[in-house]
Amino acid sequence: MIPRVRHLAAAALSGALLMLPALAGIVPASASAAAPANRVFAIDMAKTDAQLKSVLKQWSPQKLAEAEKASPATPGPKSDAAGSAGNGKPVTLPSKVDPRDVEPAAPSSGGARTFGKVFFSFGDKEFWCSASSIAARNGSVVATAGHCAYDIRTLKPASNWIFVPNPGPDGSAPDGIYVGASVAVHEQWPWTGDYDYDYAFVTVHPGIKWENKNGEPTPVSVGKLQDNVGGQGLTILRKTGNTVHAFGYPAGAQPNGTRPFDGRSLKSCTGTTSWTKSPSFMVKYGVLLPCNFTSGVSGGPWLMEYNAGTRLGKLNGVNSLTWYSGANGVYDGTSSPYFNKDTLAVYLAAGS
């Protein structure tokens, strides 16, 4: 629990030029209805061949290089109209969800390279966040923040959504580009914008790499995500007081105006988790790490039992909100939704 005397303010992590408390009051006062418990929705992103080709056309090698040079932009606040999961379809899951840990998976060759960035559009605006590959039965799942995959303002999933694991600082994609096929969320995220549910698991298509053929960039299939880069494990119901390693690609300014990060390289911080709350973001069960991350790290993984040699551990959270006490001019911490059986159910919907 954060001492009240610190007067911490929270804000979304995916944006650039974010001055706290810029997004205070993001959840509308009219959002009073609660979604039924354990309602998990899978929402189509790019399912057909035509849609897949359209997304790949959007993120040409030149476009990705330009995107890497830019700072992440901040998705706006939720509209006053709360609602259901848009065109999502309810996912039927077993009545009892087994809470046992999911073990991490190594790639078919080389070391794990699960950390990466996601690029996407909300309407006509483009954004990027951090993310990671996670081990799953279908070998094709990416874990990120809910606000990096589903727009609670419009009740629609992101369009043109891709995952680039192990991105190069020049916008290259050495391990492929993976287009989002569908996104699984708990209904509380689109229903109320509750940041206790600010996580998403995206099922992706087999990856492609751009190759120059006859003078033109041509997409060539490279296979499944997990085979290529591996996948982090998953652990839930771990409460607090745990040592956690958080990762992401920070890019935005600190509250004092300094810019220690450029978003082109992976950064990490390690700390011990504690409970936190934020009424403005409906956070009742959030967990907090001391960390000076800035915008751009949204969706980056929190890993327990992390092995620096294998670069694998067990996912126990994702960067969601950043916290600032005003004491030193820099952010004090980052928080994640608490991973519980609801989280596991959303993961299973994406990975089966």
N, C-alpha and C positions, 0 to 999 in steps of 0.2 A: 504494500500500500504506500503511495507517495504521500509524504507529509503535506498537510494543507498549507503550511507556511511557505512552501515553494511556489504556490500559485501557478502550477504548470498549465500551459495552454497546448492544445493539440491541433494538428493540421495534417492534411493529406500529403503523402510523400512523393507523389508522382510528378509534381509540378516544378516549374522553374520560376525564379523571381518571386518566391512565396514569402510574404511577410506576415508573421503571425499577429493576431489570430484571423487571418484572411478568410478562412473557410468556416469560422464559427457559425453555428446555426445552419449547417448544411442539411440537417434533417428537418422537414417541415412539421409545423405544429399540428397539421391535419392528419399526420400519419399515426393514427391511434389504434387501428386494427392490427391484430397479431395473426400471422400465418399459422396454419396447423403445424404441429410438431413434426419434425422429420420429413418435411415435404421437400423432395429433391427434384429439380428440373434439369433436363438436357435440352439445350437450345441449338438449333442448326446454325452453323456459320458459313462454311463453304463446302457443300456436299457434292455438287455435280462437277463433271469435268470442265464445263464452261466456267463455273464459278472459280474453280481451282486455277485455271489459266488466267482469269481476270485478276486474281490476287497476285500471281507471280508477275504479271505484266506491270502491276502497280509498283512492285519492289524490284525493279531492274537493278543490276550491279551499280549503275551510276546513281540511282535514287538511294540505294542503301548507303553508298559512300557519302552522299550529301546529308542523309539522316544522321549518320554517326557524328557529323561535325556540329550538329545542332544540339541545343539543350532540350530536355524534356519539357513538355507543356502540361499545364494543369487542367484536367477535366473539371468542368464547372460544377456547382452545387446541384443537389437534387431538386427537381421541380416540386411544385406544391401538390402535385397529383400522385399519390402513392398508388401502386397497383400490383397486379400479379406478374408472373414471369413472361409477359409478352406472348410470343409464339412458342413458348417452351412446352414440352410434353412431360407430364409426371413420370418418374421412373419408379417402377415397382422393385422394391428390395425386400430381402428377408425380414421377417418381423423382429428377429434378433440379429444384431450386427456383431460379429466377433471382433473384439477390440485388440486382438493380438497384433504385435508389431509386424510391419512389412519390412523385410530385410532389403538392404540396398543391392543393386545389381551392377556388376562391372560390365564394360563394353566387350564386344567380341574380340577386340584387339586394342592394345595401348592402354593408357590410363584414362580414368573417368574425366569427362569434360562436360559436366552437367549444367554448369552455370551459364547464363546467357541473357539475352534481351528479347523482349517482344515489341513488335512494331504493329500499329493498328490505327484505325480511324474511328472516330465518333462523329457521324455526320460528315462534313467536309473538312474537318480538322484532323491532323495526324499527331500521334503521341507515341512515346515509348516508355517501357518499364523494364524492370528486372524480372527474372524467372528462373526456374530450374526444371530439368528432366527428373521424373520420379518413376521408380520401378512400378510396373503394372502388368497385369496378365496379358494385355494386348500390346505391350511394349511401345506405347505411343501416347504418353500423357505428360503434360507440362503443368506444373503448379505455379500459380501467381496470385496476385491480389484480385479480389472481385472487381475493383474499380479499374483494373487493367484488362478486363475482358467483357464486362457487361455494364452498359450505361444506365444508371438508375434515373437519369433525367428523362430519357426517352423510352425506357423499358425495352431496349433492344440490345442484342449483343454487338460487340465491336465488329466492324467490317475490315476486310483486308488484313486480317490478323495473322502474323507469322512469328515463329520462334527461331532465333538464331543462337545456337549454343556456341560458346567459346568464340565470340566475335572478335575480329581483328580491329585495331584502333583506326584502320583506314576504311572500315565498312565491309571488309571481306567476311565471308562465311565459310571457313575452312572445313567445317563439319556439316554443312548443308543448311538449307532453309526448309522449315516445316510449317505448312499452312494449317491453320485451325479448321477442323471439320465440325466440331460441336463443343459447347462449353457447358459444364455442369456446375450449378450453383444451388445453394439452399434458398428456398423461397423468401426467407427473411431478408435477403439482400435486396432483391428488387421490390419486395413488398413494403419495406419500411426504410431501407437504407441504413440498416443496423450494422455498424462496423464490427460487432462481434461475429459477423458472418462475412467479413470482407476477404473472402478467399474464393478461388475458382480453380477448377481442374479442367484443362482443355485437352480434348482428344485431337491428335494431329495426323495428317496424311503422311505417307512415306516422304522422306526428304528429297530435295533436288539440289544439284549444284549447277551453276552457270558455266558452260563451256563454249569456247569460241569455235563455231563451225561455219565455214564459208564466210567468215567475216562478221557473223551475227552471233550474239549471245543466245545459247540454246539450253533449255533446262534438261538435265540428265538425272535420272533417278539414282538415289544412293541408298535406299532401303529405310528400315525402321529406325526411329530415334534411339531407342534403348540399345539396339545392337551397335549403333555407331558411337554413342557417348556414355552409355550406362544410365543408371537412375538412382536417385537417393531413396532411402527407405522412408518409412512413416511410423511415427509413434504418437499416441494420443493419451489423454487423461494423466498427464505427468505433473500437474499442479505447478508449484513454483519452487524457487530455491535451487534451480538447476543451472548448470553451466551450459550456455548456448553460444554457438558461433553463428553470427548473422553475416550475410553476403549481399552484395549488390553493386550497382554502377552509379554512384552518386555524381551529380553534375551541377546542382543548383547552388545558389548563394547561401551563406550563413546569415542569420539575422543581422549581424554587424556589417554585412556587405562584402566580406571576403569570399573568395572562391577557391577553396583548397583542392577541389576535385574537378575533373574535366569530363567525366562520364565515359571515358574511353578505356579505362582499366578497372578490373574487379577489385573491390575493397572489402575488408572484413572487420568486424569488431567482436569481441568476446566479453560476456558478462553473465551475471546471475539474475535470473528472472524474479520479478515481484509483481503482485497484483496492481492494477491501476483501473481508474474509471474516468470517463469523459461524458457527461450528460449531453453535451452538444452533438456528439457523434453516437449516442446511444450505447456507448461502451460500458458494460457492467462487469465483464469477465476478461478484460484485456490483460496481457502480460507485457512487462516492460523490461528493456535492457538499457543500461547506460551506454550511449553510443552517439557519435557526432555526425552520423549520416545526414546528408541533405537530399533534396528531391532527385528522383531518378532511381532510387533503390526500391520503390514500391514493388511488391511481389517477390523480391529476393528472398531466398530461403533462410530459415532458422534451423540449424542442425544440432542435434544432440548426438553424443557418442561419435563425434567427428574425428576421422583419422586423416591427418594432414598428408600422410604418405599415399593413401589411396584416393584422397579427396572425396570420400564418401562418409555419410552418416545417416541419421534418421530425421526426416522433416518433422518439426514440432511447431512450426509457425511460418508466417510470411510477413515481411515488412508492410505495415499498413499506415500507421500514423507516426508523425514525428512530434517530439515534445521539447518545450523550451521554457525555462524558468526565468530567463532574463538576467541571470547572474553573470555570465561570462561572454555574452554576445554570440554564443554558438549553441547549437541544439544539444540538449542533454541526453536524449534517448530516442529510441524507436520502439513502437509497440506492435503486437500481433494479436489477432483474435486467438482465444483459447481453443486449442485443438481438442475436440471431444468426439463422441459417437456421431454427431451430426456431420462433422468434418469427414469422418471415415465413410459415411454413407455417400457424401458427394464424390469422394475419391473413387469409391466402388462404381458409381454410375458412369464415371469417365473411363475407368480402366477395364471394365469387363468385356 
